[in-house]
Amino acid sequence: MKWYQQTGLEGDTVISSRVRLARNVAEYPFPCRMTQQQRQEVNEKTRQAIFDANAGQFEYIDMQKLTPARAMSLAERHLISPEFAQERKGRALLLGKDERVSIMLGEEDHIRIQALSAGLALDGTLKTAWQLDDVLDEKLRFAFDERLGYLTQCPTNLGTGLRASLMLFLPAVAQTGAMHNLAAAVAKLGITIRGTYGEGSDAKGTFFQISNQVTLGVTEQEAVKNLMDIAGQIIAQERSLRENLKSRGPQLEDRIFRSYGILRNARLLSADEFMSRISDVRLGVGLGMIPEVQLGDVDALLWEMQPATLMANAGRNLDAAARDTLRAETVRETLK
Amino acid sequence: MKWYQQTGLEGDTVISSRVRLARNVAEYPFPCRMTQQQRQEVNEKTRQAIFDANAGQFEYIDMQKLTPARAMSLAERHLISPEFAQERKGRALLLGKDERVSIMLGEEDHIRIQALSAGLALDGTLKTAWQLDDVLDEKLRFAFDERLGYLTQCPTNLGTGLRASLMLFLPAVAQTGAMHNLAAAVAKLGITIRGTYGEGSDAKGTFFQISNQVTLGVTEQEAVKNLMDIAGQIIAQERSLRENLKSRGPQLEDRIFRSYGILRNARLLSADEFMSRISDVRLGVGLGMIPEVQLGDVDALLWEMQPATLMANAGRNLDAAARDTLRAETVRETLK
């Protein structure tokens, strides 16, 4: 079972927890100055370290050998960065089973360890990332400075090399226009919050990623605690706004059930409309209005109905119309 | 069971058949020149004739005693004319059980006999109206001229006094813009065709009433045959356009099933939106796409979800928001 098929803690408002650790190997220059030969060496050393430890059954993927759709699909599911999917030469991925952990080799840093979990689970996710960090630390000598901490190519990662993020589901905050003030307030506390899928459409505007900005002069635990404290306040605000919307009349319930009806019946669903409708349904499930639907099923669709992932799972390229048909079919089948 | 809960012949394209016979009692002036005393006398004589013959268990309704909602509801279901619902003084209605027959007393003519059936059934419907005509003819002396036929207040009804109508369901004709040419063509053949619910919205624009215009110099059978011949051609055109729309891709099926999903899930449904969605669903049922839904159920909703009928059946006045809620509830329950 993939990590996102499970329903995590605070699932009504928190979709996923993610931890990323940036590491570099001491005897090599940063990736931007590496030769292809050096890249291969670092990739191979990392692969060997992971495989020797048999750390959770990893697959080693030479990124250059992937089709563009499979590479894009990995980015859609947040297993790699979009840039990593674009520029694939000399880059490799160690992908753990269930897609809970991934290690990007040759991204901005030599090694980027990443762990993902459903719901609010930053402590456990950090622990998972640290286990991989320990495995690699035994075989590789990381670039580390006693005073600064881990050395990274970009100074914004210097120190812990940690980026902890939560993907939040905030439809009520978004609808009531409370996000603008919220973003300004958390920025002062070393936290950034931004739309996960860009700010283009209303629909996409209900998913937000909140992350720590500070990596220098704090411990990993402090950074995670700060992030969780602020997330807790945002979650409380979202829940209170939801109850408020719900109490105002049948309009919210009407919108939620219309979207549910459309998802269960449409024969064509664009990616944009799907995101908008599933966001309504996810809110309905969170509010207890649709007891027959599990959040895990909703979130699996959230990840798997994206264009490249849809094609990757179908095993062939599809034009937009064929994707819309297949998306509608799969959604109908899932919510039936 | 009310007449519209049954599925009639050619139900995919023909919702109902209606026959109206205009009659006047010889010894009285036309209604526009009658005293209230004379109106009462004609109403009472007609009532007596019908009740004596026990012709199909009639209810006698003094129109002035009805609430506005009940009067409007009768008009919504085409059991009386809208004018008859507006001006109710001195007017009465004999309403047959199952609402298959009704006799308006004191409309434009003294007596207007009307019979309704589901689907294409003009011959049988004419027979039903004639049976009532015979019952009344035994007791009352109708204003009749050997050369002209039945005398009516308005010369456009002179002769047979017959208006035969079909309510047609023509979403494909409407969508492809073929109605304009069609209306011009049938006008030359003594037939009028017009939108049943006005031409305001797209939705309402899929229901059309087609009727004979000529009452003088033709027999009733000739008028009905002419109407049925032309209706047959329109039905064939509608069906061919439907197949054409269906073959063009999944867009039609998508629209139909979205409307089906919305009707089965919405918590608020305005009268306009309901008409639009139910029209899509009716098309889907006609095309065999929604085998679990019966046309009789769809058509019952078509009549019963109109604003005044909704209130009449609820037994109380409802504001627009309460009607939208009750409409959505009833539709969900019916299509469940």
Interface residues (C-beta under 8 A of the other chain):
Chain A: P250 Q251 E253 D254 F257 R258 Y260 G261 I262 L263 R264 N265 A266 R267 L268 T325 A328
Chain B: P250 Q251 E253 D254 F257 R258 Y260 G261 I262 L263 R264 N265 A266 R267 L268 T325 A328
